[in-house]
């Protein structure tokens, strides 16, 4: 009920029309009661109804100007003969307010909740560990290779075979605790013993 008796915040077009229906209902009550109860009823309730109608109209109109991102002092534009009242009717009763928040607060009815900002972070978003970037890249690469092997098993097997053929053979490492054998020196030709004739094709 803030749009009926408050002067802060914003009000929608529907609330502005409801406020005027409330004003119409009050004067209808005063007029109808006067026809039944007599002039005394009219004199008793007319002045309070008139004061309440002024406050409700002022409150709803000021909040409608706030919804238009304008100052509430625009209410007094209605004091301009004919033109001022028509302009207030058009702007407050038919023109929409500014979307989202403005200088006078959030949109009425919680409409500003639908406007998501770029700084909103999903609570379920996974955190990135910058210390394990290399490990994460390796896992992603292995996962991609697995997915490629599942999608194209024949081409993946052929690619792995080509990699095995292209890889140079490396000598086997010696077992633990054993020293590697020294390289074998080329053997010199045997010399004949003293008094022995050299074999055919050899010089003495």
GIQUILIN-V732995 format. One record per residue. N is the residue number from 1. PSI is psi in whole degrees, -180 to 180 (none if undefined). Layout:
N|PSI ; N|PSI
This chain:
1|12 ; 2|-31 ; 3|-11 ; 4|-32 ; 5|10 ; 6|163 ; 7|12 ; 8|157 ; 9|-164 ; 10|156 ; 11|147 ; 12|171 ; 13|-39 ; 14|-43 ; 15|-36 ; 16|-42 ; 17|-36 ; 18|-39 ; 19|-38 ; 20|-28 ; 21|-36 ; 22|-42 ; 23|-44 ; 24|-39 ; 25|-37 ; 26|-45 ; 27|-30 ; 28|-40 ; 29|-43 ; 30|-45 ; 31|-42 ; 32|-38 ; 33|-30 ; 34|-34 ; 35|-22 ; 36|-47 ; 37|-12 ; 38|-180 ; 39|-26 ; 40|-38 ; 41|-41 ; 42|-45 ; 43|-26 ; 44|-40 ; 45|-10 ; 46|-47 ; 47|-47 ; 48|-38 ; 49|-39 ; 50|-42 ; 51|-42 ; 52|-38 ; 53|-39 ; 54|-44 ; 55|-43 ; 56|-44 ; 57|-43 ; 58|-44 ; 59|-49 ; 60|-38 ; 61|-41 ; 62|-43 ; 63|-29 ; 64|-38 ; 65|-35 ; 66|-40 ; 67|-27 ; 68|6 ; 69|41 ; 70|159 ; 71|152 ; 72|-14 ; 73|-15 ; 74|-13 ; 75|-36 ; 76|-2 ; 77|-21 ; 78|-13 ; 79|-15 ; 80|127 ; 81|133 ; 82|-62 ; 83|-43 ; 84|-42 ; 85|-40 ; 86|-43 ; 87|-40 ; 88|-38 ; 89|-43 ; 90|-48 ; 91|-41 ; 92|-29 ; 93|-18 ; 94|-26 ; 95|136 ; 96|157 ; 97|175 ; 98|139 ; 99|143 ; 100|-160 ; 101|151 ; 102|-163 ; 103|-13 ; 104|13 ; 105|-176 ; 106|163 ; 107|142 ; 108|146 ; 109|9 ; 110|26 ; 111|-22 ; 112|-13 ; 113|-22 ; 114|-12 ; 115|99 ; 116|141 ; 117|162 ; 118|-20 ; 119|-2 ; 120|128 ; 121|131 ; 122|136 ; 123|-27 ; 124|11 ; 125|133 ; 126|142 ; 127|147 ; 128|122 ; 129|107 ; 130|-18 ; 131|-18 ; 132|40 ; 133|-43 ; 134|-42 ; 135|-38 ; 136|-39 ; 137|-41 ; 138|-41 ; 139|-40 ; 140|-39 ; 141|-43 ; 142|-39 ; 143|-40 ; 144|-39 ; 145|-38 ; 146|-42 ; 147|-39 ; 148|-37 ; 149|-36 ; 150|-37 ; 151|-40 ; 152|78 ; 153|-37 ; 154|-48 ; 155|-34 ; 156|-41 ; 157|-40 ; 158|-41 ; 159|-39 ; 160|-37 ; 161|-41 ; 162|-37 ; 163|-38 ; 164|-39 ; 165|-38 ; 166|-23 ; 167|128 ; 168|148 ; 169|133 ; 170|140 ; 171|148 ; 172|139 ; 173|146 ; 174|153 ; 175|160 ; 176|134 ; 177|-4 ; 178|133 ; 179|146 ; 180|146 ; 181|142 ; 182|157 ; 183|143 ; 184|125 ; 185|148 ; 186|138 ; 187|138 ; 188|151 ; 189|140 ; 190|138 ; 191|140 ; 192|153 ; 193|164 ; 194|129 ; 195|-1 ; 196|133 ; 197|141 ; 198|155 ; 199|165 ; 200|132 ; 201|-3 ; 202|148 ; 203|145 ; 204|none
